[in-house]
Amino acid sequence: MAPLEFLPIALLALGFEALAGYPDLLFRRIGHPVTWMGALIGLLDRTLNRDDLDDERRRMNGVLAAVINVLVSIAAATLLAALFGLAGPIAGLGLAAIAGSTLLAARSLHVHVAAVADGMRHGGLAEGRMAVSRIVGRNPEHLDAAGVCRAAIESLAESFSDGVTAPLFWMALFGLPGAAAYKAINTADSMIGHKTPRHLAFGWASARLDDLVNLPASRLTAWGIVLAALADDGASAAAALRAIDRDARRHKSPNAGWPEAAMAGALGLRLNGPKIYGDTRVDDAWMGDGRAEVNAYDIDRALRLYRRAVLLIAAVLGLVWLGLVILVYG
């Protein structure tokens, strides 16, 4: 019976976030669930990842930190869902969907990526670099105009998976606790899942857990992009499939390659490849075999494909819910 309750919550949450996002006033007043999760992860990092510990102890403590992080998020979301339930079935569903919307990033992702295209068009390379620095970790000063636009589309494809599809997927399966657990894992990976001397051992468990929970969403996102390309005259579903088959597994990330390859193939572009983080060059495989000279218009094309893919994924979830209703009550 749970999916009959959770699927509508997930769909409504997506709708609320797409329409309204997360109000800036609310963020300034009380922060955001991700900042609360980040505060806990920061505390665990400072407490359990001390400089005087050897790597073996740091790895063990990192496993403990990952468990605490997930359990606290599940407990808080479960309590919140129970409180919402006291308001009655309809009001409770609405309140859960509003809370769930804070764990999704469909609108905010679109806004931040569109800002890169607008910056490139109206302010040139300097404005584009400033806008893209808000959504990628690499050094924007090393990016030319095409590099800025590629970075924006790469971030769109990857964040589509881990910022939209993944929390939506886990919310549809397990409600608010599922989405909160996912978001806690993903936030931990972004904070401590790096291969730096400080976090290589301590962040190992969080990084591996993030790879695991993002696996289904990355594949679903890639298929969403392929299906969206079928309905877009400026995209190619066949080329997206070829790029996924040829390139996805060559990416350094076990998950990011899927949506990035799909997006690159669909739009006839070449994405990913070598990057510079700080002053360190990181070599990675190219996704797609199209042109690497990407421009602001290509960002617009990617955003159009993104919007269609989000709608398609929502439609599929709606059909699944309708099928379950018919199966249970028909």
Secondary structure as GFF3:
##gff-version 3
##sequence-region A 1 330
A	DSSP	alpha_helix	2	20	.	.	.	ID=ss1
A	DSSP	alpha_helix	24	30	.	.	.	ID=ss2
A	DSSP	alpha_helix	33	48	.	.	.	ID=ss3
A	DSSP	alpha_helix	55	85	.	.	.	ID=ss4
A	DSSP	alpha_helix	89	101	.	.	.	ID=ss5
A	DSSP	alpha_helix	106	132	.	.	.	ID=ss6
A	DSSP	three_ten_helix	140	142	.	.	.	ID=ss7
A	DSSP	alpha_helix	145	160	.	.	.	ID=ss8
A	DSSP	pi_helix	161	165	.	.	.	ID=ss9
A	DSSP	alpha_helix	166	192	.	.	.	ID=ss10
A	DSSP	alpha_helix	204	230	.	.	.	ID=ss11
A	DSSP	alpha_helix	237	247	.	.	.	ID=ss12
A	DSSP	three_ten_helix	248	250	.	.	.	ID=ss13
A	DSSP	alpha_helix	257	267	.	.	.	ID=ss14
A	DSSP	beta_strand	271	272	.	.	.	ID=ss15
A	DSSP	beta_strand	275	277	.	.	.	ID=ss16
A	DSSP	beta_strand	280	282	.	.	.	ID=ss17
A	DSSP	beta_strand	286	287	.	.	.	ID=ss18
A	DSSP	alpha_helix	296	329	.	.	.	ID=ss19
###
